[in-house]
């Protein structure tokens, strides 16, 4: 079990390193904060960036990273209460 855990950590580190190559300094700061507070969200974002690496033409800035994070948020349904 320990060996699998190490392999998983290595894969996550590789994905993390790959994703960081496509980020500006500002985006790296936000990503670092995200990793500290929500490590699972950070892994999802890194995987998304790594999967789409071939489509990325310019570095991901802070605004673009924010858009990516928003796209991972579940859609909220709005309820309207009417009184009769």
PDB file with SEQRES, HELIX, SHEET and CRYST1 records, atoms N, CA, C and O in Angstrom:
SEQRES   1 A   84  UNK UNK UNK UNK UNK UNK UNK UNK UNK UNK UNK UNK UNK          
SEQRES   2 A   84  UNK UNK UNK UNK UNK UNK UNK UNK UNK UNK UNK UNK UNK          
SEQRES   3 A   84  UNK UNK UNK UNK UNK UNK UNK UNK UNK UNK UNK UNK UNK          
SEQRES   4 A   84  UNK UNK UNK UNK UNK UNK UNK UNK UNK UNK UNK UNK UNK          
SEQRES   5 A   84  UNK UNK UNK UNK UNK UNK UNK UNK UNK UNK UNK UNK UNK          
SEQRES   6 A   84  UNK UNK UNK UNK UNK UNK UNK UNK UNK UNK UNK UNK UNK          
SEQRES   7 A   84  UNK UNK UNK UNK UNK UNK                                      
HELIX    1 AA1 UNK A    2  UNK A   20  1                                  19    
HELIX    2 AA2 UNK A   25  UNK A   37  1                                  13    
HELIX    3 AA3 UNK A   39  UNK A   51  1                                  13    
HELIX    4 AA4 UNK A   53  UNK A   55  5                                   3    
HELIX    5 AA5 UNK A   62  UNK A   72  1                                  11    
CRYST1    1.000    1.000    1.000  90.00  90.00  90.00 P 1           1          
ATOM      1  N   UNK A   1       0.823  -1.198   0.000  1.00  0.00           N  
ATOM      2  CA  UNK A   1       0.000   0.000   0.000  1.00  0.00           C  
ATOM      3  C   UNK A   1       0.868   1.265   0.000  1.00  0.00           C  
ATOM      4  O   UNK A   1       0.534   2.256  -0.649  1.00  0.00           O  
ATOM      5  N   UNK A   2       1.956   1.219   0.715  1.00  0.00           N  
ATOM      6  CA  UNK A   2       2.854   2.361   0.806  1.00  0.00           C  
ATOM      7  C   UNK A   2       3.488   2.689  -0.541  1.00  0.00           C  
ATOM      8  O   UNK A   2       3.661   3.857  -0.888  1.00  0.00           O  
ATOM      9  N   UNK A   3       3.829   1.659  -1.290  1.00  0.00           N  
ATOM     10  CA  UNK A   3       4.440   1.845  -2.617  1.00  0.00           C  
ATOM     11  C   UNK A   3       3.458   2.550  -3.561  1.00  0.00           C  
ATOM     12  O   UNK A   3       3.841   3.451  -4.308  1.00  0.00           O  
ATOM     13  N   UNK A   4       2.192   2.132  -3.519  1.00  0.00           N  
ATOM     14  CA  UNK A   4       1.177   2.769  -4.369  1.00  0.00           C  
ATOM     15  C   UNK A   4       0.985   4.228  -3.975  1.00  0.00           C  
ATOM     16  O   UNK A   4       0.797   5.097  -4.826  1.00  0.00           O  
ATOM     17  N   UNK A   5       1.035   4.476  -2.688  1.00  0.00           N  
ATOM     18  CA  UNK A   5       0.885   5.846  -2.198  1.00  0.00           C  
ATOM     19  C   UNK A   5       2.027   6.726  -2.694  1.00  0.00           C  
ATOM     20  O   UNK A   5       1.804   7.869  -3.093  1.00  0.00           O  
ATOM     21  N   UNK A   6       3.232   6.205  -2.670  1.00  0.00           N  
ATOM     22  CA  UNK A   6       4.390   6.947  -3.167  1.00  0.00           C  
ATOM     23  C   UNK A   6       4.260   7.220  -4.658  1.00  0.00           C  
ATOM     24  O   UNK A   6       4.560   8.321  -5.119  1.00  0.00           O  
ATOM     25  N   UNK A   7       3.810   6.212  -5.418  1.00  0.00           N  
ATOM     26  CA  UNK A   7       3.642   6.386  -6.864  1.00  0.00           C  
ATOM     27  C   UNK A   7       2.592   7.451  -7.147  1.00  0.00           C  
ATOM     28  O   UNK A   7       2.759   8.272  -8.049  1.00  0.00           O  
ATOM     29  N   UNK A   8       1.516   7.437  -6.379  1.00  0.00           N  
ATOM     30  CA  UNK A   8       0.460   8.432  -6.563  1.00  0.00           C  
ATOM     31  C   UNK A   8       0.996   9.830  -6.261  1.00  0.00           C  
ATOM     32  O   UNK A   8       0.715  10.775  -6.998  1.00  0.00           O  
ATOM     33  N   UNK A   9       1.760   9.962  -5.189  1.00  0.00           N  
ATOM     34  CA  UNK A   9       2.344  11.258  -4.846  1.00  0.00           C  
ATOM     35  C   UNK A   9       3.295  11.749  -5.938  1.00  0.00           C  
ATOM     36  O   UNK A   9       3.340  12.943  -6.234  1.00  0.00           O  
ATOM     37  N   UNK A  10       4.056  10.828  -6.537  1.00  0.00           N  
ATOM     38  CA  UNK A  10       4.969  11.203  -7.620  1.00  0.00           C  
ATOM     39  C   UNK A  10       4.192  11.679  -8.848  1.00  0.00           C  
ATOM     40  O   UNK A  10       4.568  12.668  -9.478  1.00  0.00           O  
ATOM     41  N   UNK A  11       3.110  10.977  -9.187  1.00  0.00           N  
ATOM     42  CA  UNK A  11       2.293  11.390 -10.343  1.00  0.00           C  
ATOM     43  C   UNK A  11       1.693  12.766 -10.100  1.00  0.00           C  
ATOM     44  O   UNK A  11       1.687  13.615 -10.991  1.00  0.00           O  
ATOM     45  N   UNK A  12       1.190  12.982  -8.892  1.00  0.00           N  
ATOM     46  CA  UNK A  12       0.603  14.285  -8.553  1.00  0.00           C  
ATOM     47  C   UNK A  12       1.668  15.376  -8.663  1.00  0.00           C  
ATOM     48  O   UNK A  12       1.390  16.462  -9.172  1.00  0.00           O  
ATOM     49  N   UNK A  13       2.871  15.099  -8.194  1.00  0.00           N  
ATOM     50  CA  UNK A  13       3.966  16.070  -8.279  1.00  0.00           C  
ATOM     51  C   UNK A  13       4.319  16.382  -9.735  1.00  0.00           C  
ATOM     52  O   UNK A  13       4.593  17.533 -10.073  1.00  0.00           O  
ATOM     53  N   UNK A  14       4.313  15.355 -10.600  1.00  0.00           N  
ATOM     54  CA  UNK A  14       4.607  15.569 -12.022  1.00  0.00           C  
ATOM     55  C   UNK A  14       3.539  16.444 -12.665  1.00  0.00           C  
ATOM     56  O   UNK A  14       3.853  17.369 -13.413  1.00  0.00           O  
ATOM     57  N   UNK A  15       2.278  16.148 -12.372  1.00  0.00           N  
ATOM     58  CA  UNK A  15       1.169  16.933 -12.923  1.00  0.00           C  
ATOM     59  C   UNK A  15       1.253  18.365 -12.414  1.00  0.00           C  
ATOM     60  O   UNK A  15       1.039  19.314 -13.168  1.00  0.00           O  
ATOM     61  N   UNK A  16       1.566  18.516 -11.132  1.00  0.00           N  
ATOM     62  CA  UNK A  16       1.705  19.826 -10.509  1.00  0.00           C  
ATOM     63  C   UNK A  16       2.812  20.634 -11.194  1.00  0.00           C  
ATOM     64  O   UNK A  16       2.622  21.806 -11.522  1.00  0.00           O  
ATOM     65  N   UNK A  17       3.958  20.004 -11.404  1.00  0.00           N  
ATOM     66  CA  UNK A  17       5.076  20.682 -12.066  1.00  0.00           C  
ATOM     67  C   UNK A  17       4.730  21.088 -13.490  1.00  0.00           C  
ATOM     68  O   UNK A  17       5.080  22.184 -13.926  1.00  0.00           O  
ATOM     69  N   UNK A  18       4.047  20.214 -14.215  1.00  0.00           N  
ATOM     70  CA  UNK A  18       3.649  20.513 -15.587  1.00  0.00           C  
ATOM     71  C   UNK A  18       2.690  21.701 -15.617  1.00  0.00           C  
ATOM     72  O   UNK A  18       2.848  22.610 -16.433  1.00  0.00           O  
ATOM     73  N   UNK A  19       1.707  21.693 -14.735  1.00  0.00           N  
ATOM     74  CA  UNK A  19       0.722  22.777 -14.708  1.00  0.00           C  
ATOM     75  C   UNK A  19       1.385  24.112 -14.368  1.00  0.00           C  
ATOM     76  O   UNK A  19       1.034  25.143 -14.941  1.00  0.00           O  
ATOM     77  N   UNK A  20       2.334  24.095 -13.444  1.00  0.00           N  
ATOM     78  CA  UNK A  20       3.001  25.336 -13.025  1.00  0.00           C  
ATOM     79  C   UNK A  20       3.768  25.994 -14.163  1.00  0.00           C  
ATOM     80  O   UNK A  20       3.953  27.211 -14.162  1.00  0.00           O  
ATOM     81  N   UNK A  21       4.215  25.207 -15.132  1.00  0.00           N  
ATOM     82  CA  UNK A  21       4.954  25.757 -16.268  1.00  0.00           C  
ATOM     83  C   UNK A  21       4.092  26.691 -17.106  1.00  0.00           C  
ATOM     84  O   UNK A  21       4.618  27.547 -17.819  1.00  0.00           O  
ATOM     85  N   UNK A  22       2.776  26.537 -17.028  1.00  0.00           N  
ATOM     86  CA  UNK A  22       1.863  27.314 -17.859  1.00  0.00           C  
ATOM     87  C   UNK A  22       1.242  28.501 -17.111  1.00  0.00           C  
ATOM     88  O   UNK A  22       0.317  29.132 -17.622  1.00  0.00           O  
ATOM     89  N   UNK A  23       1.743  28.811 -15.905  1.00  0.00           N  
ATOM     90  CA  UNK A  23       1.142  29.879 -15.095  1.00  0.00           C  
ATOM     91  C   UNK A  23       2.094  31.059 -14.929  1.00  0.00           C  
ATOM     92  O   UNK A  23       3.314  30.900 -14.879  1.00  0.00           O  
ATOM     93  N   UNK A  24       1.500  32.247 -14.846  1.00  0.00           N  
ATOM     94  CA  UNK A  24       2.271  33.451 -14.534  1.00  0.00           C  
ATOM     95  C   UNK A  24       2.528  33.480 -13.026  1.00  0.00           C  
ATOM     96  O   UNK A  24       1.996  32.656 -12.283  1.00  0.00           O  
ATOM     97  N   UNK A  25       3.347  34.436 -12.582  1.00  0.00           N  
ATOM     98  CA  UNK A  25       3.663  34.544 -11.150  1.00  0.00           C  
ATOM     99  C   UNK A  25       2.403  34.749 -10.312  1.00  0.00           C  
ATOM    100  O   UNK A  25       2.251  34.138  -9.254  1.00  0.00           O  
ATOM    101  N   UNK A  26       1.499  35.613 -10.788  1.00  0.00           N  
ATOM    102  CA  UNK A  26       0.268  35.895 -10.047  1.00  0.00           C  
ATOM    103  C   UNK A  26      -0.590  34.644  -9.934  1.00  0.00           C  
ATOM    104  O   UNK A  26      -1.156  34.366  -8.877  1.00  0.00           O  
ATOM    105  N   UNK A  27      -0.684  33.891 -11.024  1.00  0.00           N  
ATOM    106  CA  UNK A  27      -1.472  32.659 -11.006  1.00  0.00           C  
ATOM    107  C   UNK A  27      -0.831  31.627 -10.087  1.00  0.00           C  
ATOM    108  O   UNK A  27      -1.534  30.875  -9.413  1.00  0.00           O  
ATOM    109  N   UNK A  28       0.499  31.588 -10.056  1.00  0.00           N  
ATOM    110  CA  UNK A  28       1.194  30.655  -9.160  1.00  0.00           C  
ATOM    111  C   UNK A  28       0.915  30.976  -7.695  1.00  0.00           C  
ATOM    112  O   UNK A  28       0.794  30.072  -6.868  1.00  0.00           O  
ATOM    113  N   UNK A  29       0.815  32.253  -7.381  1.00  0.00           N  
ATOM    114  CA  UNK A  29       0.497  32.648  -6.001  1.00  0.00           C  
ATOM    115  C   UNK A  29      -0.898  32.160  -5.630  1.00  0.00           C  
ATOM    116  O   UNK A  29      -1.098  31.588  -4.559  1.00  0.00           O  
ATOM    117  N   UNK A  30      -1.865  32.390  -6.523  1.00  0.00           N  
ATOM    118  CA  UNK A  30      -3.239  31.938  -6.259  1.00  0.00           C  
ATOM    119  C   UNK A  30      -3.278  30.410  -6.167  1.00  0.00           C  
ATOM    120  O   UNK A  30      -3.951  29.857  -5.297  1.00  0.00           O  
ATOM    121  N   UNK A  31      -2.565  29.737  -7.051  1.00  0.00           N  
ATOM    122  CA  UNK A  31      -2.526  28.276  -7.048  1.00  0.00           C  
ATOM    123  C   UNK A  31      -1.913  27.756  -5.743  1.00  0.00           C  
ATOM    124  O   UNK A  31      -2.400  26.777  -5.177  1.00  0.00           O  
ATOM    125  N   UNK A  32      -0.860  28.400  -5.271  1.00  0.00           N  
ATOM    126  CA  UNK A  32      -0.237  28.014  -4.011  1.00  0.00           C  
ATOM    127  C   UNK A  32      -1.194  28.162  -2.840  1.00  0.00           C  
ATOM    128  O   UNK A  32      -1.255  27.302  -1.961  1.00  0.00           O  
ATOM    129  N   UNK A  33      -1.946  29.266  -2.834  1.00  0.00           N  
ATOM    130  CA  UNK A  33      -2.954  29.468  -1.789  1.00  0.00           C  
ATOM    131  C   UNK A  33      -4.032  28.394  -1.866  1.00  0.00           C  
ATOM    132  O   UNK A  33      -4.473  27.870  -0.843  1.00  0.00           O  
ATOM    133  N   UNK A  34      -4.448  28.072  -3.078  1.00  0.00           N  
ATOM    134  CA  UNK A  34      -5.465  27.042  -3.273  1.00  0.00           C  
ATOM    135  C   UNK A  34      -4.974  25.691  -2.769  1.00  0.00           C  
ATOM    136  O   UNK A  34      -5.719  24.949  -2.128  1.00  0.00           O  
ATOM    137  N   UNK A  35      -3.710  25.376  -3.066  1.00  0.00           N  
ATOM    138  CA  UNK A  35      -3.132  24.104  -2.602  1.00  0.00           C  
ATOM    139  C   UNK A  35      -3.134  24.014  -1.081  1.00  0.00           C  
ATOM    140  O   UNK A  35      -3.339  22.938  -0.518  1.00  0.00           O  
ATOM    141  N   UNK A  36      -2.910  25.125  -0.430  1.00  0.00           N  
ATOM    142  CA  UNK A  36      -2.879  25.143   1.022  1.00  0.00           C  
ATOM    143  C   UNK A  36      -4.273  24.930   1.617  1.00  0.00           C  
ATOM    144  O   UNK A  36      -4.439  24.174   2.575  1.00  0.00           O  
ATOM    145  N   UNK A  37      -5.264  25.600   1.043  1.00  0.00           N  
ATOM    146  CA  UNK A  37      -6.608  25.580   1.610  1.00  0.00           C  
ATOM    147  C   UNK A  37      -7.441  24.406   1.087  1.00  0.00           C  
ATOM    148  O   UNK A  37      -8.131  23.742   1.861  1.00  0.00           O  
ATOM    149  N   UNK A  38      -7.379  24.152  -0.214  1.00  0.00           N  
ATOM    150  CA  UNK A  38      -8.177  23.091  -0.854  1.00  0.00           C  
ATOM    151  C   UNK A  38      -7.274  22.240  -1.745  1.00  0.00           C  
ATOM    152  O   UNK A  38      -7.279  22.418  -2.963  1.00  0.00           O  
ATOM    153  N   UNK A  39      -6.499  21.320  -1.168  1.00  0.00           N  
ATOM    154  CA  UNK A  39      -5.555  20.540  -1.984  1.00  0.00           C  
ATOM    155  C   UNK A  39      -6.232  19.712  -3.078  1.00  0.00           C  
ATOM    156  O   UNK A  39      -5.661  19.539  -4.154  1.00  0.00           O  
ATOM    157  N   UNK A  40      -7.430  19.201  -2.825  1.00  0.00           N  
ATOM    158  CA  UNK A  40      -8.101  18.395  -3.851  1.00  0.00           C  
ATOM    159  C   UNK A  40      -8.544  19.240  -5.034  1.00  0.00           C  
ATOM    160  O   UNK A  40      -8.501  18.773  -6.173  1.00  0.00           O  
ATOM    161  N   UNK A  41      -8.974  20.488  -4.785  1.00  0.00           N  
ATOM    162  CA  UNK A  41      -9.326  21.392  -5.886  1.00  0.00           C  
ATOM    163  C   UNK A  41      -8.088  21.743  -6.697  1.00  0.00           C  
ATOM    164  O   UNK A  41      -8.140  21.830  -7.924  1.00  0.00           O  
ATOM    165  N   UNK A  42      -6.979  21.942  -6.002  1.00  0.00           N  
ATOM    166  CA  UNK A  42      -5.727  22.285  -6.677  1.00  0.00           C  
ATOM    167  C   UNK A  42      -5.293  21.153  -7.600  1.00  0.00           C  
ATOM    168  O   UNK A  42      -4.815  21.404  -8.706  1.00  0.00           O  
ATOM    169  N   UNK A  43      -5.455  19.912  -7.156  1.00  0.00           N  
ATOM    170  CA  UNK A  43      -5.106  18.757  -7.993  1.00  0.00           C  
ATOM    171  C   UNK A  43      -6.001  18.718  -9.220  1.00  0.00           C  
ATOM    172  O   UNK A  43      -5.532  18.443 -10.324  1.00  0.00           O  
ATOM    173  N   UNK A  44      -7.285  18.992  -9.034  1.00  0.00           N  
ATOM    174  CA  UNK A  44      -8.207  19.008 -10.175  1.00  0.00           C  
ATOM    175  C   UNK A  44      -7.832  20.092 -11.180  1.00  0.00           C  
ATOM    176  O   UNK A  44      -7.873  19.860 -12.389  1.00  0.00           O  
ATOM    177  N   UNK A  45      -7.472  21.257 -10.694  1.00  0.00           N  
ATOM    178  CA  UNK A  45      -7.070  22.355 -11.579  1.00  0.00           C  
ATOM    179  C   UNK A  45      -5.788  21.992 -12.323  1.00  0.00           C  
ATOM    180  O   UNK A  45      -5.671  22.226 -13.526  1.00  0.00           O  
ATOM    181  N   UNK A  46      -4.825  21.416 -11.595  1.00  0.00           N  
ATOM    182  CA  UNK A  46      -3.565  21.024 -12.224  1.00  0.00           C  
ATOM    183  C   UNK A  46      -3.803  19.964 -13.295  1.00  0.00           C  
ATOM    184  O   UNK A  46      -3.199  20.015 -14.366  1.00  0.00           O  
ATOM    185  N   UNK A  47      -4.679  19.008 -13.012  1.00  0.00           N  
ATOM    186  CA  UNK A  47      -4.994  17.970 -14.006  1.00  0.00           C  
ATOM    187  C   UNK A  47      -5.656  18.585 -15.233  1.00  0.00           C  
ATOM    188  O   UNK A  47      -5.351  18.202 -16.362  1.00  0.00           O  
ATOM    189  N   UNK A  48      -6.558  19.536 -15.017  1.00  0.00           N  
ATOM    190  CA  UNK A  48      -7.226  20.210 -16.132  1.00  0.00           C  
ATOM    191  C   UNK A  48      -6.210  20.927 -17.015  1.00  0.00           C  
ATOM    192  O   UNK A  48      -6.259  20.827 -18.241  1.00  0.00           O  
ATOM    193  N   UNK A  49      -5.288  21.651 -16.382  1.00  0.00           N  
ATOM    194  CA  UNK A  49      -4.269  22.385 -17.138  1.00  0.00           C  
ATOM    195  C   UNK A  49      -3.352  21.417 -17.877  1.00  0.00           C  
ATOM    196  O   UNK A  49      -3.013  21.644 -19.038  1.00  0.00           O  
ATOM    197  N   UNK A  50      -2.953  20.343 -17.208  1.00  0.00           N  
ATOM    198  CA  UNK A  50      -2.062  19.359 -17.839  1.00  0.00           C  
ATOM    199  C   UNK A  50      -2.742  18.682 -19.026  1.00  0.00           C  
ATOM    200  O   UNK A  50      -2.115  18.458 -20.061  1.00  0.00           O  
ATOM    201  N   UNK A  51      -4.024  18.356 -18.874  1.00  0.00           N  
ATOM    202  CA  UNK A  51      -4.764  17.711 -19.966  1.00  0.00           C  
ATOM    203  C   UNK A  51      -4.923  18.637 -21.168  1.00  0.00           C  
ATOM    204  O   UNK A  51      -4.954  18.181 -22.311  1.00  0.00           O  
ATOM    205  N   UNK A  52      -5.024  19.922 -20.905  1.00  0.00           N  
ATOM    206  CA  UNK A  52      -5.229  20.895 -21.980  1.00  0.00           C  
ATOM    207  C   UNK A  52      -3.951  21.626 -22.365  1.00  0.00           C  
ATOM    208  O   UNK A  52      -4.007  22.669 -23.017  1.00  0.00           O  
ATOM    209  N   UNK A  53      -2.807  21.094 -21.971  1.00  0.00           N  
ATOM    210  CA  UNK A  53      -1.523  21.757 -22.213  1.00  0.00           C  
ATOM    211  C   UNK A  53      -1.285  22.022 -23.698  1.00  0.00           C  
ATOM    212  O   UNK A  53      -0.718  23.054 -24.059  1.00  0.00           O  
ATOM    213  N   UNK A  54      -1.707  21.112 -24.549  1.00  0.00           N  
ATOM    214  CA  UNK A  54      -1.467  21.292 -25.985  1.00  0.00           C  
ATOM    215  C   UNK A  54      -2.298  22.442 -26.561  1.00  0.00           C  
ATOM    216  O   UNK A  54      -1.956  22.983 -27.613  1.00  0.00           O  
ATOM    217  N   UNK A  55      -3.383  22.818 -25.885  1.00  0.00           N  
ATOM    218  CA  UNK A  55      -4.254  23.890 -26.364  1.00  0.00           C  
ATOM    219  C   UNK A  55      -3.858  25.259 -25.807  1.00  0.00           C  
ATOM    220  O   UNK A  55      -4.326  26.289 -26.294  1.00  0.00           O  
ATOM    221  N   UNK A  56      -3.004  25.268 -24.795  1.00  0.00           N  
ATOM    222  CA  UNK A  56      -2.632  26.525 -24.142  1.00  0.00           C  
ATOM    223  C   UNK A  56      -1.590  27.240 -24.998  1.00  0.00           C  
ATOM    224  O   UNK A  56      -0.513  26.711 -25.270  1.00  0.00           O  
ATOM    225  N   UNK A  57      -1.941  28.462 -25.417  1.00  0.00           N  
ATOM    226  CA  UNK A  57      -1.056  29.215 -26.299  1.00  0.00           C  
ATOM    227  C   UNK A  57      -0.248  30.266 -25.555  1.00  0.00           C  
ATOM    228  O   UNK A  57       0.855  30.616 -25.975  1.00  0.00           O  
ATOM    229  N   UNK A  58      -0.789  30.767 -24.457  1.00  0.00           N  
ATOM    230  CA  UNK A  58      -0.052  31.734 -23.651  1.00  0.00           C  
ATOM    231  C   UNK A  58      -0.222  31.369 -22.184  1.00  0.00           C  
ATOM    232  O   UNK A  58      -1.123  30.612 -21.821  1.00  0.00           O  
ATOM    233  N   UNK A  59       0.649  31.912 -21.349  1.00  0.00           N  
ATOM    234  CA  UNK A  59       0.617  31.544 -19.931  1.00  0.00           C  
ATOM    235  C   UNK A  59      -0.728  31.914 -19.305  1.00  0.00           C  
ATOM    236  O   UNK A  59      -1.355  32.905 -19.680  1.00  0.00           O  
ATOM    237  N   UNK A  60      -1.146  31.104 -18.357  1.00  0.00           N  
ATOM    238  CA  UNK A  60      -2.403  31.334 -17.655  1.00  0.00           C  
ATOM    239  C   UNK A  60      -2.144  32.401 -16.600  1.00  0.00           C  
ATOM    240  O   UNK A  60      -1.322  32.220 -15.702  1.00  0.00           O  
ATOM    241  N   UNK A  61      -2.861  33.520 -16.721  1.00  0.00           N  
ATOM    242  CA  UNK A  61      -2.708  34.587 -15.736  1.00  0.00           C  
ATOM    243  C   UNK A  61      -3.719  34.381 -14.597  1.00  0.00           C  
ATOM    244  O   UNK A  61      -4.489  33.421 -14.602  1.00  0.00           O  
ATOM    245  N   UNK A  62      -3.701  35.288 -13.639  1.00  0.00           N  
ATOM    246  CA  UNK A  62      -4.565  35.159 -12.462  1.00  0.00           C  
ATOM    247  C   UNK A  62      -6.045  35.148 -12.849  1.00  0.00           C  
ATOM    248  O   UNK A  62      -6.819  34.359 -12.308  1.00  0.00           O  
ATOM    249  N   UNK A  63      -6.439  36.013 -13.777  1.00  0.00           N  
ATOM    250  CA  UNK A  63      -7.849  36.068 -14.189  1.00  0.00           C  
ATOM    251  C   UNK A  63      -8.293  34.766 -14.842  1.00  0.00           C  
ATOM    252  O   UNK A  63      -9.386  34.272 -14.564  1.00  0.00           O  
ATOM    253  N   UNK A  64      -7.458  34.213 -15.702  1.00  0.00           N  
ATOM    254  CA  UNK A  64      -7.793  32.953 -16.374  1.00  0.00           C  
ATOM    255  C   UNK A  64      -7.874  31.815 -15.361  1.00  0.00           C  
ATOM    256  O   UNK A  64      -8.753  30.959 -15.460  1.00  0.00           O  
ATOM    257  N   UNK A  65      -6.969  31.801 -14.392  1.00  0.00           N  
ATOM    258  CA  UNK A  65      -7.010  30.771 -13.353  1.00  0.00           C  
ATOM    259  C   UNK A  65      -8.294  30.893 -12.535  1.00  0.00           C  
ATOM    260  O   UNK A  65      -8.904  29.891 -12.161  1.00  0.00           O  
ATOM    261  N   UNK A  66      -8.690  32.121 -12.266  1.00  0.00           N  
ATOM    262  CA  UNK A  66      -9.950  32.345 -11.547  1.00  0.00           C  
ATOM    263  C   UNK A  66     -11.132  31.800 -12.349  1.00  0.00           C  
ATOM    264  O   UNK A  66     -12.040  31.195 -11.780  1.00  0.00           O  
ATOM    265  N   UNK A  67     -11.125  32.012 -13.670  1.00  0.00           N  
ATOM    266  CA  UNK A  67     -12.184  31.473 -14.532  1.00  0.00           C  
ATOM    267  C   UNK A  67     -12.210  29.946 -14.475  1.00  0.00           C  
ATOM    268  O   UNK A  67     -13.280  29.340 -14.419  1.00  0.00           O  
ATOM    269  N   UNK A  68     -11.040  29.337 -14.489  1.00  0.00           N  
ATOM    270  CA  UNK A  68     -10.958  27.873 -14.411  1.00  0.00           C  
ATOM    271  C   UNK A  68     -11.546  27.399 -13.079  1.00  0.00           C  
ATOM    272  O   UNK A  68     -12.301  26.427 -13.040  1.00  0.00           O  
ATOM    273  N   UNK A  69     -11.203  28.079 -12.005  1.00  0.00           N  
ATOM    274  CA  UNK A  69     -11.734  27.705 -10.691  1.00  0.00           C  
ATOM    275  C   UNK A  69     -13.247  27.833 -10.642  1.00  0.00           C  
ATOM    276  O   UNK A  69     -13.927  26.973 -10.081  1.00  0.00           O  
ATOM    277  N   UNK A  70     -13.774  28.897 -11.223  1.00  0.00           N  
ATOM    278  CA  UNK A  70     -15.220  29.094 -11.244  1.00  0.00           C  
ATOM    279  C   UNK A  70     -15.901  27.988 -12.044  1.00  0.00           C  
ATOM    280  O   UNK A  70     -16.995  27.549 -11.690  1.00  0.00           O  
ATOM    281  N   UNK A  71     -15.259  27.537 -13.119  1.00  0.00           N  
ATOM    282  CA  UNK A  71     -15.858  26.476 -13.931  1.00  0.00           C  
ATOM    283  C   UNK A  71     -15.963  25.157 -13.165  1.00  0.00           C  
ATOM    284  O   UNK A  71     -16.786  24.309 -13.510  1.00  0.00           O  
ATOM    285  N   UNK A  72     -15.140  24.975 -12.131  1.00  0.00           N  
ATOM    286  CA  UNK A  72     -15.209  23.762 -11.319  1.00  0.00           C  
ATOM    287  C   UNK A  72     -16.285  23.831 -10.242  1.00  0.00           C  
ATOM    288  O   UNK A  72     -16.649  22.806  -9.665  1.00  0.00           O  
ATOM    289  N   UNK A  73     -16.797  25.030  -9.967  1.00  0.00           N  
ATOM    290  CA  UNK A  73     -17.828  25.176  -8.941  1.00  0.00           C  
ATOM    291  C   UNK A  73     -19.141  24.583  -9.449  1.00  0.00           C  
ATOM    292  O   UNK A  73     -19.493  24.756 -10.616  1.00  0.00           O  
ATOM    293  N   UNK A  74     -19.860  23.886  -8.576  1.00  0.00           N  
ATOM    294  CA  UNK A  74     -21.148  23.337  -9.004  1.00  0.00           C  
ATOM    295  C   UNK A  74     -22.138  24.469  -9.272  1.00  0.00           C  
ATOM    296  O   UNK A  74     -22.106  25.514  -8.623  1.00  0.00           O  
ATOM    297  N   UNK A  75     -22.998  24.234 -10.224  1.00  0.00           N  
ATOM    298  CA  UNK A  75     -24.000  25.235 -10.572  1.00  0.00           C  
ATOM    299  C   UNK A  75     -25.002  25.353  -9.429  1.00  0.00           C  
ATOM    300  O   UNK A  75     -25.494  24.356  -8.901  1.00  0.00           O  
ATOM    301  N   UNK A  76     -25.287  26.588  -9.067  1.00  0.00           N  
ATOM    302  CA  UNK A  76     -26.245  26.826  -7.983  1.00  0.00           C  
ATOM    303  C   UNK A  76     -27.615  27.069  -8.599  1.00  0.00           C  
ATOM    304  O   UNK A  76     -27.764  27.825  -9.559  1.00  0.00           O  
ATOM    305  N   UNK A  77     -28.597  26.417  -8.028  1.00  0.00           N  
ATOM    306  CA  UNK A  77     -29.962  26.648  -8.500  1.00  0.00           C  
ATOM    307  C   UNK A  77     -30.575  27.739  -7.636  1.00  0.00           C  
ATOM    308  O   UNK A  77     -30.366  27.800  -6.424  1.00  0.00           O  
ATOM    309  N   UNK A  78     -31.319  28.576  -8.285  1.00  0.00           N  
ATOM    310  CA  UNK A  78     -31.917  29.700  -7.587  1.00  0.00           C  
ATOM    311  C   UNK A  78     -33.377  29.382  -7.308  1.00  0.00           C  
ATOM    312  O   UNK A  78     -34.114  28.952  -8.195  1.00  0.00           O  
ATOM    313  N   UNK A  79     -33.772  29.593  -6.094  1.00  0.00           N  
ATOM    314  CA  UNK A  79     -35.154  29.357  -5.704  1.00  0.00           C  
ATOM    315  C   UNK A  79     -35.833  30.694  -5.461  1.00  0.00           C  
ATOM    316  O   UNK A  79     -35.288  31.585  -4.809  1.00  0.00           O  
ATOM    317  N   UNK A  80     -37.036  30.807  -6.004  1.00  0.00           N  
ATOM    318  CA  UNK A  80     -37.811  32.022  -5.765  1.00  0.00           C  
ATOM    319  C   UNK A  80     -39.044  31.617  -4.961  1.00  0.00           C  
ATOM    320  O   UNK A  80     -39.780  30.699  -5.322  1.00  0.00           O  
ATOM    321  N   UNK A  81     -39.235  32.325  -3.880  1.00  0.00           N  
ATOM    322  CA  UNK A  81     -40.373  32.023  -3.023  1.00  0.00           C  
ATOM    323  C   UNK A  81     -41.418  33.119  -3.253  1.00  0.00           C  
ATOM    324  O   UNK A  81     -41.160  34.313  -3.098  1.00  0.00           O  
ATOM    325  N   UNK A  82     -42.591  32.656  -3.626  1.00  0.00           N  
ATOM    326  CA  UNK A  82     -43.687  33.602  -3.857  1.00  0.00           C  
ATOM    327  C   UNK A  82     -44.713  33.401  -2.755  1.00  0.00           C  
ATOM    328  O   UNK A  82     -45.050  32.272  -2.400  1.00  0.00           O  
ATOM    329  N   UNK A  83     -45.189  34.481  -2.235  1.00  0.00           N  
ATOM    330  CA  UNK A  83     -46.247  34.399  -1.233  1.00  0.00           C  
ATOM    331  C   UNK A  83     -47.563  34.700  -1.903  1.00  0.00           C  
ATOM    332  O   UNK A  83     -47.695  35.622  -2.707  1.00  0.00           O  
ATOM    333  N   UNK A  84     -48.522  33.893  -1.542  1.00  0.00           N  
ATOM    334  CA  UNK A  84     -49.838  34.053  -2.176  1.00  0.00           C  
ATOM    335  C   UNK A  84     -50.811  34.627  -1.172  1.00  0.00           C  
ATOM    336  O   UNK A  84     -51.979  34.842  -1.497  1.00  0.00           O  
TER     337      UNK A  84                                                      
END                                                                             
